[in-house]
Amino acid sequence: MPSTVAPAIPAAAGLFAPRLRAMTVGSVALISLLAFEALAVGTAMPTVARSLDGLALYGIAFGGPFATGVLAMVVSGIWCDARGPRGPMWHGVAWFVVGLLIAGTAPVMSALVVGRAVQGFGSGLLSVALYVIVGQAYPQDLHRRIFAAFAAAWVVPSLVGPAIAGLIVQYLGWRWVFLAVPAVAVPAVLLIHPGLRSLGRSVASSPAAGTAARIGWACGAAVSAALLHIGGQQRGVTALVLIAAAVVGLLVCAPRLLPAGFLRAARGLPTVVGLRGLASAAFVGAEVVIPLMLSRERGLSPTAAGLVLTVGALAWSVGSWLQGRIPVPASRASLPRAGLTCITVGTATVALAVLPELPIMVAVFGWAVAGLGMGLLYPSLSVLTLELSAPGEQGRNSSSLQLGDNLFAATVLALTGAVLAAGSAPGPASYTLTLVVASGLALLGALLAGRVVTGGSVRPVG
């Protein structure tokens, strides 16, 4: 039976060894493009809605791609395990580019929503395929470094993406926020192509039993995710009804898409997926509150409040770099526990900044600690996912990891929006509540971190 792994490459040669150089550059470029587009669209969308007279469809313009992305992650996982990552990679780029072209040339808002949905489907296919490519193309000793590079690929877009998007909208027009990206996406995937040809076919030759049911549950989760996203942008009774319906739908559908034992934090992969979701929910839940709190309660300008988030992004990059270069931990649980502990302490420290007698630097320091924790945590959990996956399960498990990440974050975002909108205006109590909840989610993850170890002797990560 053909191997699923490319011929071994000495780890000492690094990510830019001759046989890996083009794949590394292309993969990191694709991650950066996905990150840029996700961040840039938020900057451009108010102008788009005004230009196309589409304010009524504003919510679904964000919820649509999120929902199709959820479905695509499941499809991509099934496809990668059955036939390898080449098909999902090429189709992902095609859907992503076509969606951008539809959105960029849309004459009306409904057409733009269709383009965004197509783009979201392509992003979902790509994100899972890239994880499987790492598992098959890179030696295990390089997994921590390539995932650190993926994490760092989000940093530059998070720092300059909104500003660049604003300049594009102002001087070139909002359509170029969509139309310029394909010019880079296609060359990036062409760099990956030679490496893809060297990968063998997957162990499986056809989808596993239960595939149709899994796709059905994915459709249910996608619809629920869309409702959750739309509900989070509403107010009053409408918001509560949509969020409640979405949460019920996710509680029914999501467990069928995540590893067995996920809800009871079973040892191994179920806990790995759960920790990623808890960390994402904690970080994102705090991130959306911090600028609002610092602006309203401490009088910071929007720019100054945004710089606090920039500090967190830079610290995330530093944490990613550190986890890829420190000596290999003796236990699988060490880096996840350290990361979640940092997030717990960091978000709790930020909550103290609501007190006027404390200096603003308390919030800056706290958010830097939380960002450092995310950098330590995210790549290490990605490595664990591949390590705990058989060759024919890398797609499914990578899909589960990213699904948990997205669905946890979306749920907390919607609930945070409901808390902030509950009164006439957000106040210290609502900020404190959301930040304490975020810290509590991270603390729960830190307490569960030891369960990533499946028992017996522990083989080091990396």
Beta strands, then each sheet from edge to edge (+ up, - down):
end
